[in-house]
Amino acid sequence: MSRETPDSLSSSFSSTTTSQPHPHKHGKKKSMLHYFQLIIRSITYDLVLFFFDCVVHTFFRDIRSTGNFNIPQNGPVIFVIAPHHNQFVDGLVVMTKVKEISNRRIAFLIAKKSYDRMIIGQAAKLCGSIPVERAQDFLKSGQGKVFVDPSDDCILIGENTAFTKQCQKKGLIGLPNSLGNCQIASIEDDTHLTLTKPFSSKNTEIQSRIDKTLRDGTSFKIAPHIDNHVVFENVFNHLNDGNILGIFPEGGSHDRPDLLPLKPGVAIMALGAIAQQMEEYEDNDNNGNGKYEIQPISVVPVGLNYFHPHKFRSRVVIEFGKPIVVDQSMGKEYMEHHRNTVDKLLKVVTFGLKQVTLTCDDYDTLMVLQAARRLYTSTNREQIPLPMVVEMDRRLIKGYQQYKDEPDVKKLRDAVYHYNRKLMRLNLHDHQVESLDKFDKLKTFQMFVSRFFKFSLFMGLSLPGIILFSPVFITSKKISARKAKEALASSSVKIKAKDVLSTWKILVALVLAPALYIFYSIIGTYLIVKSQLVPHLSTIIIFSICYGWAVLTTYASLRVGEIGVDYYKSLKPLFISLISYEKDQLQIRELKKTREELRQRVNLFCNNYGPGMFEDYDEFYRNYNQMETETDYDEYNPPPPHKALRRQNSWNSLDLTLNNLSDIPIFSAADLEQSNDISTSESSDEVNNEKEVEAEDVENHSNEISLRLRKAMRAKRQNSF
C-alpha cells in the first residue's frame, strides 16, 4: 500500500476553492498551517469515504476489481471512467475501490449544478471535487421564433427575436423536442445569426422533422458560451502536484449500450499539464534556478461493468486498464503539433476504454451475446469469477463485431435471439431450462419441499427487518421511478433513464432510513421506560440500544434474506416440472433440445473464430470452464487485439492549444440537449424488449450438463496439429 505525502494531497482540496487559476509553484515552502489544514481535510475525506463505502457495499452485493496492478502507486494520474451508467454511484464505487487498493485519493470533475446541490454538493466539496459548468445547465427559452434561410442552412432568421441581447457568439441554440443544438458562429443583428454547422441528424426521420420545424418556424432554446479556462488551469495545478483526477468523459450518465463519443478535453488535460510543467521549468532554467525533471502523467482507462446496475444487491466489476503514459516527448509534440497530438492521444484513450468496457451497437445484440455466453458456460457457472464473465462477454462482442456478416453468424444470432424471446415469454431464465426435469417426480418433489422449507425458514428470519425497512423500499422505489421519468423527458440520449434509479434509491434511503430508525427508537425507548424493564439505564442509553438494534435487525435480515431469495429462484423450474402435463413435457423437451443445439453452435462459433482472434484462446477458455482447479484472473493480461480503433472527430475546427482553453469541450454530448453526432433513435422493439429481457443473473443454481462435446472438439483440434 502506498502512502501519499502531504504535498501530494494539497491541491486535492485547494483547487476547488479558488475562483481564479493560480500558478503552480514548485519548491515553494509551505507553512505549518497549510499542513494542519491538509491533515484535517485528509481525515475528513477518509471519514466521508468510509461512510459511502458502507453505503456502496450495502447497495451492491459484490464489488470486484481486476487489473489492480495497473493503478500507479505515485505520481499524477487521470482515471478516465466509462460507461457512465449509474450517475453519482459510479464515482463512489471507483473512489472506494481505488482507496482500498492503493490508498490514494481521487478528486472528480463534477457538474457545477450537482456541486451546488445540498447532499451531493457537500459530499463533493469534502472529497475535493472540481466543479465544471455545462451549457445544458443554463438552457432557457429564447424570445420569438426562428426559421432557416432557404438559401443557406447555416443561417437562421428570427421573428420577434433579440439575438444581440440574448445570444452569445460560441453559445448554443437548440430546437425543441430534443431535435438538436448547434454552436453560434456569429450574430449579425437581432434577427440574423450564423451557425458553425447546420442542424442535422443521421436518422432520416429526425432529419425530416428538423427540416419541417425550421421551415415552418419554431421556438428555440439558448445557452451561453462556457469558458473552461479556469477549470483547465485548476486541473493542471491539481495534476502537477502529483494528485489523482477522475473524469467521466461522457459527461452526464446514460443507459445506452454503447459509449458516447469522447471530447478532446480529457486529452488536453494530460497534454496541457505536461506543457505547463515544461513552460514553468523553462522559466526557472532561464532564471538560473536549475532544471527540474518533468513528471509524466498516467492516464488509466477504467471500465465499469454492472449486472443490473439499478437493482438493490446487484454486482459490479471494475476493470483498470494499462496506463497510458503522457511524458515530456508528447508534451513537446503537443506544443508543436497540437491537433495531431490530441487526436493521437484521444484515439489511444478511446481504444483503452473499449478494452475495459462492454459496448455494443444496440441493446438486442448485447442481450443475444450475453445469452450466447450463458449457453457456452459449463456446469460450474456459479464458480466463475465475475471478471472472467465480463471478459467472456467482451470476447464474444469482439468476435461478433468482426464476423457478424458471415452467414452462419447471422443465423446463429437470429436463433439465439428467438430462443431468448421464448424464455422471456415463458418467464424463465436460461439456467432454469437445465433444471426442468420430467423423469423422477418423487425426487423432484423431495427437492422442491426441501428448498421450499429452506426458503420459508430464511425469509421468516428476515421478516422483522423487511417489515421495519419496508417504508424505505416502497418510498425509494416510487421516488426513483418518478425521477427516472423526469430525466428521460429532459434527455435525448437516455433509453429508459435507468441510470438515475440507484442514485435516487440511495439518496432516499440516506434521508429516510435514519428518520425511520429514530422513530422506532423513540417508540422502543418509550415502552421500555414506561414498563421499567431496565430502570438502572438512562434514557439516552436505552435510545442508543434501540437505534442499534433497529440497524442490526435490518442488516441481519438483509443478509439472511439474500439466501432465501437464492432458494426462491430455484423453486420455479422444480414447480413447473411437478405440475406439467404431457403437452407441457413435450414443450420442455423441445426447449431443452433447442438449448442443446444452440449450445453446440455457440461452441462451434467460439472454436472456429476464437483461435484466430485471441492468442491465449485455449488457456482462457480452459480456465473459464473451470478445467483447471485455480484461476487467478486478477493477474491475467489478455494480449492486445490486432486491429486498431477508428474514430471520427467532430471537433476538427477547434484550436486545441493552451491559448484557447475556454473553448475546449470537457464532457461529451450527453451534457447537451442533443448532439448531432449521436443518433438518438431507438427502435420501439429495442425499447420494449428492455423491459422483457434482463441482463445476466449471476447467482445461478446450476445442474450438471455434459462436457463431452467440448472435450471432443478440443481433442480434435489438438490432434490436427
C-alpha positions in Angstrom: 0.0 0.0 0.0 1.4 3.4 -0.9 1.1 6.5 1.2 0.8 10.0 -0.1 2.9 12.7 1.3 1.1 15.9 2.5 2.4 17.8 -0.6 0.8 15.3 -2.9 -2.6 15.9 -1.4 -2.7 19.7 -1.2 -4.3 20.6 -4.4 -6.9 17.9 -4.0 -8.8 20.5 -2.0 -7.3 23.8 -2.8 -8.2 23.6 -6.5 -11.9 23.6 -5.6 -11.9 26.7 -3.5 -10.1 29.1 -5.9 -12.2 31.1 -8.3 -9.2 32.1 -10.4 -6.3 29.9 -11.7 -3.2 30.1 -9.6 0.3 29.4 -10.9 1.8 26.1 -9.9 5.0 27.0 -8.0 7.4 24.1 -7.4 9.5 24.1 -4.4 7.5 26.8 -2.6 7.9 26.4 1.2 4.5 25.7 2.9 3.6 26.9 6.4 2.6 24.6 9.3 -1.0 25.9 9.0 -1.1 24.5 5.5 -0.1 21.1 6.7 -2.5 21.2 9.6 -5.4 22.1 7.2 -4.2 19.3 4.9 -4.3 16.7 7.7 -7.8 17.9 8.7 -9.0 17.7 5.1 -7.5 14.3 4.5 -9.1 12.9 7.7 -12.4 14.4 6.6 -12.1 12.9 3.1 -11.4 9.4 4.6 -14.3 9.7 7.0 -16.7 10.7 4.2 -15.3 7.9 2.0 -15.7 5.4 4.8 -19.4 6.3 5.2 -20.0 6.0 1.5 -18.0 2.7 1.4 -20.6 1.3 3.8 -23.4 2.7 1.7 -22.0 1.3 -1.6 -21.3 -2.2 -0.1 -24.8 -2.2 1.3 -26.4 -1.4 -2.1 -24.2 -3.8 -4.1 -23.8 -7.4 -3.1 -20.4 -7.9 -4.7 -17.8 -5.4 -6.0 -14.9 -7.0 -7.8 -11.9 -5.4 -9.5 -9.3 -6.6 -11.9 -6.1 -5.1 -13.2 -5.4 -3.6 -9.8 -1.7 -3.6 -10.6 -2.3 -1.0 -13.3 -3.0 1.7 -10.7 0.2 3.8 -10.3 1.4 4.0 -6.8 2.7 7.5 -7.1 2.7 10.5 -9.5 -0.2 12.3 -11.2 -3.0 10.0 -12.6 -6.1 10.6 -14.7 -8.7 7.9 -14.3 -10.9 8.0 -17.5 -14.1 6.1 -16.5 -16.8 4.7 -18.7 -19.6 3.9 -19.3 -21.4 6.3 -17.0 -24.4 4.1 -16.3 -25.1 4.9 -12.6 -25.0 8.7 -12.1 -23.4 9.6 -8.8 -22.9 6.0 -7.7 -20.2 5.4 -10.3 -17.8 7.9 -8.7 -18.4 6.4 -5.2 -17.6 2.9 -6.5 -14.3 3.9 -8.1 -13.3 6.2 -5.2 -13.8 3.5 -2.6 -12.1 0.8 -4.6 -9.0 2.9 -5.5 -8.6 3.9 -1.9 -8.9 0.3 -0.8 -6.3 -0.9 -3.4 -3.7 1.9 -3.5 -4.6 4.2 -0.5 -4.8 7.1 -2.9 -7.5 9.8 -3.1 -9.4 10.8 -6.2 -10.7 14.3 -7.0 -13.5 14.1 -9.5 -14.7 16.6 -12.1 -18.3 17.2 -11.3 -21.0 19.3 -12.9 -21.4 22.7 -11.2 -25.2 22.0 -11.0 -24.5 18.9 -8.9 -21.8 20.7 -7.0 -24.3 23.2 -5.7 -26.8 20.6 -4.5 -27.3 20.1 -0.8 -26.2 16.5 -0.2 -24.3 15.6 -3.3 -22.6 19.0 -3.3 -21.4 18.9 0.3 -20.0 15.4 -0.2 -18.3 16.6 -3.4 -16.7 19.6 -1.6 -15.4 17.4 1.3 -13.9 15.0 -1.3 -12.1 17.8 -3.2 -14.1 17.6 -6.4 -13.6 20.2 -9.1 -16.8 21.8 -10.5 -17.4 22.2 -14.2 -20.1 24.4 -15.7 -22.0 22.9 -18.5 -24.1 24.5 -21.2 -27.2 22.4 -20.6 -27.4 23.8 -17.1 -28.0 27.2 -18.5 -30.5 26.4 -21.2 -33.5 28.7 -21.3 -36.2 29.6 -23.8 -35.4 32.3 -26.3 -37.7 35.1 -27.4 -39.7 34.8 -30.7 -39.4 32.1 -33.4 -36.6 31.1 -35.8 -36.6 30.0 -39.5 -33.9 28.6 -41.6 -32.7 30.7 -44.5 -33.8 28.8 -47.7 -30.5 29.7 -49.4 -28.2 28.7 -46.5 -28.8 26.0 -43.9 -26.3 27.7 -41.5 -28.2 31.0 -41.3 -31.2 31.4 -39.0 -33.7 34.2 -39.5 -35.6 35.4 -36.4 -39.1 36.7 -36.0 -39.6 39.0 -32.9 -36.2 37.8 -31.7 -33.4 39.7 -29.9 -30.3 37.7 -30.8 -27.8 40.5 -29.9 -29.2 40.7 -26.4 -30.0 37.0 -25.6 -27.4 35.0 -27.6 -23.7 34.9 -27.4 -21.0 34.0 -30.0 -19.9 30.4 -29.4 -23.1 29.9 -27.4 -25.7 27.3 -28.2 -29.1 27.5 -29.8 -31.3 24.4 -29.6 -34.5 23.2 -31.2 -37.5 21.9 -29.1 -38.3 18.2 -28.6 -34.6 17.2 -28.5 -34.1 17.8 -32.2 -30.6 19.1 -31.7 -28.4 22.1 -30.9 -25.7 24.0 -32.7 -23.0 26.5 -31.8 -23.4 30.1 -32.9 -20.6 31.3 -35.2 -21.6 34.9 -35.5 -24.6 37.3 -34.7 -25.3 39.8 -37.4 -28.3 41.5 -35.8 -31.4 40.8 -33.7 -33.0 38.7 -36.4 -30.0 37.1 -38.2 -27.3 34.7 -36.9 -24.9 32.1 -38.4 -24.3 28.6 -37.1 -21.0 26.8 -37.2 -22.8 23.9 -38.9 -26.4 23.3 -39.9 -28.9 21.2 -37.8 -28.6 17.7 -39.0 -29.1 14.1 -37.9 -28.0 10.7 -39.3 -31.6 9.5 -38.8 -33.7 10.3 -41.8 -36.9 10.5 -39.8 -35.4 13.0 -37.3 -33.8 15.0 -40.2 -37.2 15.4 -41.9 -38.7 16.7 -38.6 -35.8 19.1 -38.3 -36.3 20.4 -41.8 -40.1 20.8 -41.3 -39.6 22.5 -37.9 -37.1 25.1 -39.3 -39.1 25.6 -42.4 -42.4 26.3 -40.6 -40.7 28.3 -37.8 -40.2 27.2 -34.2 -39.5 28.3 -30.7 -35.9 27.7 -29.5 -33.6 27.4 -26.5 -30.3 29.2 -25.9 -27.3 28.7 -23.7 -24.3 31.0 -23.1 -20.7 30.2 -24.1 -19.0 28.4 -21.3 -15.4 29.4 -20.5 -13.5 26.3 -19.4 -10.1 28.1 -19.0 -10.3 28.3 -15.2 -11.3 24.6 -15.0 -8.3 23.6 -17.1 -5.9 25.7 -15.0 -7.2 24.1 -11.8 -6.8 20.6 -13.3 -3.3 21.4 -14.5 -2.3 22.5 -11.0 -4.0 19.5 -9.4 -2.2 17.1 -11.6 1.2 18.8 -11.4 1.0 18.5 -7.6 1.1 14.7 -8.1 -2.6 14.1 -7.5 -5.3 11.8 -9.0 -8.1 13.2 -11.1 -11.2 11.2 -12.1 -13.4 12.1 -15.1 -16.4 10.6 -16.8 -15.7 11.8 -20.4 -19.2 11.0 -21.5 -20.4 13.8 -19.2 -23.9 13.0 -18.0 -25.0 9.5 -17.2 -26.9 7.4 -19.6 -28.2 3.9 -20.1 -27.2 3.3 -23.7 -25.4 0.1 -24.7 -22.5 1.9 -26.4 -20.1 4.7 -25.4 -20.8 8.3 -26.3 -18.0 9.9 -28.4 -15.4 11.5 -26.3 -14.4 15.1 -26.5 -10.8 16.4 -26.6 -10.9 17.8 -23.1 -9.6 14.7 -21.4 -6.6 14.6 -23.8 -5.9 18.4 -23.3 -5.8 17.8 -19.5 -2.9 15.4 -19.7 -1.0 17.2 -22.5 -1.7 20.6 -21.1 -0.4 19.7 -17.7 2.9 18.4 -19.2 3.1 21.6 -21.3 2.6 23.7 -18.2 5.4 21.9 -16.5 7.7 22.4 -19.5 6.9 26.2 -19.6 7.5 26.7 -15.9 10.7 24.7 -15.8 12.0 26.6 -18.8 11.3 29.9 -16.9 13.1 28.5 -13.9 16.0 27.5 -16.0 16.2 30.9 -17.6 16.2 32.5 -14.1 19.1 30.4 -13.1 17.1 28.1 -10.7 18.2 24.9 -12.4 16.4 22.2 -14.3 13.7 20.0 -13.0 12.5 16.6 -14.1 9.3 16.6 -16.0 6.7 14.5 -14.1 4.9 12.2 -16.5 1.1 11.7 -16.2 -0.6 8.3 -16.3 -4.0 8.1 -18.0 -5.7 4.9 -16.8 -8.9 3.7 -18.6 -11.4 2.3 -16.1 -14.3 0.2 -17.2 -17.5 -0.2 -15.1 -19.4 -3.4 -15.8 -22.7 -3.7 -13.9 -25.0 -6.6 -13.5 -28.5 -5.0 -13.0 -27.0 -1.6 -12.1 -30.3 -0.1 -10.9 -31.2 -3.1 -8.6 -30.6 -3.4 -4.9 -27.9 -6.0 -4.0 -26.6 -6.3 -7.6 -23.0 -6.7 -8.7 -20.3 -4.7 -10.3 -16.9 -5.4 -11.8 -14.3 -2.6 -12.1 -11.5 -3.1 -14.6 -8.4 -1.0 -14.6 -6.7 -0.9 -17.9 -3.0 -0.4 -18.7 -1.8 3.2 -18.0 -1.2 5.4 -21.0 1.9 7.5 -20.1 2.0 11.1 -21.2 5.6 12.3 -21.0 7.8 15.2 -22.0 8.2 14.0 -25.6 4.4 14.1 -26.0 4.2 17.5 -24.4 6.8 18.8 -26.8 4.9 17.2 -29.7 1.7 18.8 -28.4 3.3 22.3 -28.3 4.5 21.9 -31.9 1.6 19.9 -33.5 -1.3 20.3 -31.1 -4.1 18.9 -33.2 -2.3 15.7 -34.3 -1.1 15.0 -30.8 -4.5 15.5 -29.2 -6.1 13.3 -31.9 -3.5 10.6 -31.4 -3.9 10.6 -27.6 -7.7 10.6 -27.8 -7.6 7.6 -30.1 -5.4 5.7 -27.6 -7.7 6.7 -24.7 -10.8 5.6 -26.6 -9.1 2.4 -27.6 -8.2 1.8 -23.9 -11.8 2.3 -22.8 -13.0 -0.1 -25.5 -10.7 -2.7 -24.0 -12.2 -2.5 -20.5 -15.9 -1.9 -21.3 -18.7 -3.8 -22.9 -20.0 -1.8 -25.8 -22.5 -2.9 -28.4 -24.3 -1.4 -31.4 -27.7 -2.0 -29.9 -29.5 -3.5 -26.9 -30.8 -6.6 -28.6 -27.3 -7.6 -29.8 -25.9 -7.2 -26.3 -28.7 -9.4 -24.9 -28.1 -12.0 -27.6 -24.4 -12.2 -26.9 -24.9 -12.5 -23.1 -27.3 -15.3 -23.9 -24.6 -16.9 -26.0 -22.2 -16.7 -23.1 -24.7 -18.5 -20.9 -25.1 -21.2 -23.5 -21.4 -21.7 -23.7 -20.8 -21.8 -19.9 -20.3 -25.2 -18.3 -22.0 -26.5 -15.1 -19.7 -24.6 -12.8 -21.3 -21.3 -13.7 -21.6 -20.0 -10.2 -17.9 -20.6 -9.6 -16.7 -18.5 -12.5 -15.2 -15.2 -11.2 -17.1 -12.1 -12.3 -14.1 -10.6 -14.0 -13.9 -13.7 -16.3 -17.6 -13.4 -17.0 -17.1 -9.8 -18.2 -14.1 -10.8 -20.2 -16.1 -13.6 -21.9 -18.8 -11.1 -22.8 -16.2 -8.8 -24.2 -14.6 -11.5 -26.4 -18.0 -12.6 -27.7 -18.8 -9.0 -28.6 -15.4 -8.6 -30.4 -15.9 -11.9 -32.3 -19.4 -11.0 -33.3 -18.5 -7.5 -34.5 -15.7 -8.9 -36.6 -17.6 -11.8 -38.2 -21.2 -10.5 -38.0 -21.6 -10.5 -41.8 -20.8 -14.2 -42.1 -23.9 -16.3 -43.0 -23.5 -18.8 -40.1 -23.1 -16.0 -37.6 -26.2 -14.2 -38.8 -28.2 -17.5 -38.5 -26.8 -18.1 -35.0 -27.7 -14.6 -33.9 -31.3 -15.0 -35.0 -31.6 -18.4 -33.4 -30.3 -17.2 -30.0 -32.5 -14.1 -30.2 -35.7 -16.2 -30.8 -34.6 -18.6 -28.0 -34.1 -15.7 -25.6 -37.5 -14.2 -26.5 -39.2 -17.6 -26.0 -37.7 -17.8 -22.5 -39.0 -14.4 -21.7 -42.5 -15.3 -22.8 -42.3 -18.4 -20.6 -40.9 -16.2 -17.8 -37.9 -18.5 -17.5 -34.1 -17.9 -17.3 -31.6 -19.9 -19.3 -30.1 -21.7 -16.2 -33.6 -22.8 -15.2 -34.1 -24.7 -18.5 -31.3 -27.1 -17.4 -33.2 -27.8 -14.2 -36.5 -28.7 -15.9 -36.9 -32.4 -15.2 -39.6 -34.8 -16.4 -38.3 -38.2 -15.2 -38.3 -38.7 -11.4 -41.2 -36.7 -10.0 -40.7 -38.1 -6.5 -37.1 -36.9 -6.4 -38.2 -33.6 -7.8 -40.9 -33.3 -5.2 -38.4 -34.0 -2.4 -36.0 -31.4 -3.7 -38.9 -28.9 -4.1 -40.1 -29.5 -0.5 -36.5 -29.2 0.9 -35.8 -25.9 -0.9 -39.2 -24.5 -0.1 -38.6 -25.2 3.6 -35.2 -23.5 3.5 -36.7 -20.6 1.6 -39.5 -20.3 4.2 -37.0 -20.5 7.1 -34.7 -17.8 5.8 -37.5 -15.5 4.7 -39.1 -15.9 8.1 -35.9 -15.0 9.9 -35.6 -11.9 7.7 -39.3 -10.9 8.0 -38.8 -8.5 11.0 -36.2 -6.5 9.1 -38.3 -6.5 6.0 -41.2 -5.0 7.9 -39.1 -2.4 9.6 -37.4 -1.3 6.4 -40.4 -1.6 4.0 -41.3 2.1 4.1 -37.8 2.9 2.8 -38.1 0.3 0.0 -41.5 1.5 -1.1 -40.7 5.2 -1.0 -37.3 4.9 -2.7 -38.8 2.8 -5.5 -41.6 5.3 -6.2 -39.4 8.4 -6.0 -36.6 6.9 -8.1 -39.2 5.9 -10.8 -40.6 9.4 -10.8 -37.1 10.9 -11.1 -36.2 8.5 -14.0 -39.3 9.7 -15.8 -38.3 13.3 -15.4 -34.7 12.5 -16.5 -36.0 10.7 -19.6 -38.2 13.6 -20.6 -35.3 16.0 -20.4 -32.7 13.9 -22.2 -32.3 12.7 -25.7 -29.5 10.1 -25.1 -31.2 8.0 -22.5 -33.3 5.0 -23.4 -35.3 4.4 -20.2 -33.3 6.6 -17.7 -32.4 3.6 -15.6 -29.0 5.3 -14.8 -30.6 7.5 -12.2 -32.6 4.9 -10.3 -29.8 3.6 -8.0 -28.7 7.2 -7.1 -32.2 8.2 -6.0 -32.8 4.9 -4.2 -29.6 5.6 -2.2 -30.4 9.3 -1.6 -33.9 8.5 -0.4 -32.6 5.7 1.9 -29.9 8.0 3.4 -32.6 10.5 4.4 -35.5 8.2 5.3 -33.7 5.3 7.0 -32.2 7.4 9.9 -35.5 9.1 10.4 -37.3 5.7 10.5 -34.7 4.3 12.9 -35.2 7.3 15.2 -39.0 6.8 15.1 -38.7 3.2 16.0 -36.1 4.0 18.7 -38.4 6.6 20.3 -41.3 4.1 20.4 -39.0 1.4 21.8 -37.5 3.8 24.4 -40.9 5.0 25.5 -42.2 1.4 26.0 -39.1 0.3 27.9 -39.0 3.3 30.2 -42.8 3.1 30.8 -42.6 -0.6 31.7 -39.4 0.0 33.8 -37.7 -3.1 32.2 -34.3 -1.7 32.8 -34.7 1.1 35.4 -30.9 1.4 36.0 -30.2 2.6 32.5 -30.6 6.2 31.3 -33.0 7.2 28.6 -30.1 8.1 26.2 -28.5 4.7 26.6 -31.8 2.9 26.0 -32.4 5.1 22.9 -29.0 4.2 21.6 -29.5 0.5 22.2 -32.9 0.6 20.4 -31.3 2.5 17.5 -28.5 0.0 17.2 -31.0 -2.9 17.4 -33.1 -1.5 14.6 -30.0 -1.1 12.4 -28.6 -4.5 13.1 -32.0 -6.1 12.6 -32.4 -4.7 9.1 -28.8 -5.6 8.2 -29.1 -9.2 9.5 -32.4 -9.5 7.7 -30.8 -8.3 4.5 -28.0 -10.9 4.6 -30.3 -13.8 5.7 -33.0 -12.7 3.1 -30.4 -13.0 0.3 -30.0 -16.7 1.0 -33.8 -17.1 1.0 -34.1 -15.3 -2.4 -31.5 -17.6 -3.9 -33.6 -20.6 -2.8 -36.7 -19.0 -4.2 -35.1 -18.6 -7.6 -34.6 -22.4 -7.8 -38.2 -23.3 -7.0 -39.7 -22.2 -10.3 -38.3 -24.9 -12.6 -39.0 -27.6 -10.0 -42.6 -26.5 -9.7 -43.0 -26.4 -13.4 -41.6 -30.0 -13.6 -44.1 -31.1 -11.0 -47.3 -29.7 -12.5 -46.5 -30.1 -16.2 -48.7 -32.5 -18.2 -47.7 -34.5 -21.2 -48.2 -31.5 -23.6 -46.1 -29.3 -21.3 -43.5 -32.0 -21.1 -43.3 -32.0 -24.9 -42.6 -28.2 -24.8 -40.0 -28.8 -22.2 -38.3 -31.4 -24.3 -38.3 -29.1 -27.3 -36.9 -26.3 -25.2 -34.1 -28.4 -23.8 -33.4 -29.8 -27.3 -33.2 -26.2 -28.7 -30.9 -25.2 -26.0 -28.5 -28.1 -26.6 -28.4 -27.4 -30.3 -27.7 -23.7 -29.6 -25.0 -24.7 -27.1 -23.2 -26.8 -29.7 -23.5 -24.0 -32.3 -22.1 -21.4 -29.9 -19.2 -23.8 -29.1 -18.6 -24.2 -32.8 -18.6 -20.4 -33.3 -16.0 -20.0 -30.5 -13.8 -22.8 -31.7 -13.9 -21.7 -35.3 -13.2 -18.0 -34.8 -11.7 -17.7 -31.4 -8.2 -19.1 -32.1 -7.7 -16.7 -34.9 -8.5 -13.7 -32.8 -7.0 -14.5 -29.4 -3.5 -15.9 -28.9 -4.5 -17.2 -25.4 -7.7 -18.9 -26.6 -7.0 -22.4 -25.2 -5.8 -21.1 -21.8 -8.6 -18.6 -21.3 -11.5 -20.9 -22.2 -10.0 -23.8 -20.3 -9.9 -21.5 -17.2 -13.3 -20.1 -18.0 -14.9 -23.5 -17.9 -13.1 -24.5 -14.7 -10.9 -27.1 -16.5 -8.2 -26.1 -14.0 -8.6 -26.1 -10.3 -7.5 -22.5 -9.7 -7.5 -19.3 -11.8 -6.1 -16.0 -10.6 -7.8 -13.8 -13.0 -6.6 -10.6 -11.4 -3.2 -11.3 -12.8 -4.5 -12.3 -16.2 -3.4 -9.9 -19.1 -5.0 -10.6 -22.5 -2.9 -9.8 -25.5 -3.7 -6.7 -27.5 -6.1 -7.2 -30.4 -4.8 -7.0 -34.0 -6.9 -4.1 -35.3 -6.7 -0.5 -34.2 -9.7 1.5 -33.3 -11.1 4.0 -35.7 -12.9 7.2 -34.7 -14.4 10.3 -36.3 -13.7 13.7 -34.9 -16.4 16.3 -34.5 -14.1 19.0 -33.3 -11.7 19.5 -36.2 -12.4 23.2 -36.3 -11.3 23.8 -32.7 -8.0 25.5 -31.7 -6.6 22.9 -29.3 -3.7 25.0 -27.9 -3.3 26.2 -24.3 -4.2 29.7 -25.5 -7.8 28.6 -26.4 -8.7 26.5 -23.3 -12.0 28.4 -22.9 -13.5 26.7 -26.0 -12.3 23.1 -25.4 -15.2 20.8 -24.5 -14.6 18.7 -21.5 -17.6 16.4 -21.4 -19.2 14.5 -24.3 -22.6 15.1 -25.9 -24.5 13.7 -23.0 -24.3 17.1 -21.4 -26.2 18.8 -24.1 -29.8 18.6 -25.1 -28.7 16.6 -28.1 -25.6 16.2 -30.1 -25.9 16.0 -33.9 -23.1 13.4 -33.7 -25.3 10.9 -31.9 -28.2 9.1 -33.3 -30.9 9.2 -30.7 -33.5 7.0 -32.4 -34.1 3.6 -30.8 -36.5 1.1 -32.4 -39.7 0.5 -30.5 -38.9 -3.2 -30.3 -35.5 -2.4 -28.7 -37.0 -0.2 -26.0 -39.9 -2.5 -25.3 -37.6 -5.6 -25.2 -35.5 -4.0 -22.4 -38.5 -4.4 -20.1 -38.8 -8.0 -21.0 -35.2 -9.0 -21.2 -32.9 -8.6 -18.2 -29.1 -9.0 -18.2 -27.4 -12.0 -16.6 -28.5 -13.1 -13.1 -25.1 -14.1 -11.8 -26.3 -16.2 -8.8 -27.4 -19.3 -10.7 -28.4 -22.7 -9.3 -26.7 -24.9 -11.9 -27.1 -28.7 -12.5 -24.8 -31.0 -14.4 -24.6 -30.9 -18.2 -22.2 -32.8 -20.4 -18.8 -31.5 -21.4 -18.1 -34.3 -23.8 -18.7 -32.3 -26.9 -16.3 -29.5 -25.9 -13.6 -32.0 -24.9 -14.0 -33.9 -28.2 -13.7 -30.6 -30.1 -10.6 -29.6 -28.2 -9.0 -33.1 -28.7 -9.8 -33.0 -32.4 -8.2 -29.6 -32.7 -5.1 -30.7 -30.8 -4.8 -33.9 -32.9 -5.0 -31.8 -36.1 -1.6 -30.3 -35.1 
